[in-house]
């Protein structure tokens, strides 16, 4: 019992006496704000702990849209983590999410900040900068859904603020946690050529930003992580079809170390596809990021005769995981053990810098 609230970390069942009505609450880490009548009987299924708020990592959610819902679903399943509540500029959305997941909702962002240790910024991209700065200035660790901000200047300010505040700031590039991509980290290059394709059906929700920032930025981040070389030349083209911003983009990145990457992103496909192909001197790797699969393609033993040589496909052993959950587990671990965040604001800035150069190239062609 803390400040008149009961904190329950398992399933909670409240039953009234003969004269009262019954209330049933299911959910982990739910704060019961209602006064408990003396005739109520408290039954905890499995195990229970009545804990003080300071014993859990308290995370507040800023944004109750589709991504906010996904984040709540994953964070709520983490051990030793308490969702303090949700705030949204549209109170009715926060209220709906509150009722669905049995978490408090706040109409005052300052109140949510005061009751949280860390914030998950998952509102519209245009509000990322304001909300993240507010959280950092309030001494809170911050998780920010990609893209980090709407502009490079805003991104630079967040990078500097996170360093000055000495707080954890992690950006939501969940593809970094894809087990197929993680397996590639153990494979050495040098890489000669890389192809990426990321396509998805159209949804109006993200049509207000370029497909480069919406989708391609994931692959920009992955390729920068793999190649680890400066870019010497960018070629790009893109077209608007259903939006006021490019819906399709194709990009060629030429690196100083000789590697070339060709990236395609589209939100006008009939089905989703996320893939990478990486080529080196004697083999290439095919990653299906959607299904977390990795294949190695190489010539068979008889390499002396090209006419008789056969291409051998080897499927690598990959343990599939929930990448969205994995990134939040990592965020919590970085806070609790003071570890550096693998998807840092600096990494996000580097990917955004390339993305904005690409968009400028496309704009010069009159496509955006």
Buried (B, 14 or more C-beta within 10 A) or exposed (E): EEEEEBBBBBBBBBBBEEEEEEBEBEBBBBBBEEEBEEEBEBEBEEEBEEBEBEEBBBBBBBBBBEBBBEBBEBBBEBEEBBBBBBBBBEBEBBBBBBEEBBBBBBEEBEBBBEBBBBBBBBBBBEBBBBBBBBBBEBEBBBBBBBBBBBBBEBBBBBBEBBEEBEBBBBBBBBBBBBBBBBBBEEBEBEBBBBBBBBBBEBEEEBBEBBBBBBBBBBBBBBBBBBBEBEBEEBEBBBBBEEBEBBBBBBBEBBBEBEBBBBBBBBBBBEEEBBBBBBBBEEBBBBBBBBEBBBBBBBEEEEEEEEEEBEEEEEEBEBEEBEBBBBBBBBBBEBBEEEEEBBBBBBBBBBBBBBBBBBBEBBBEEEBB
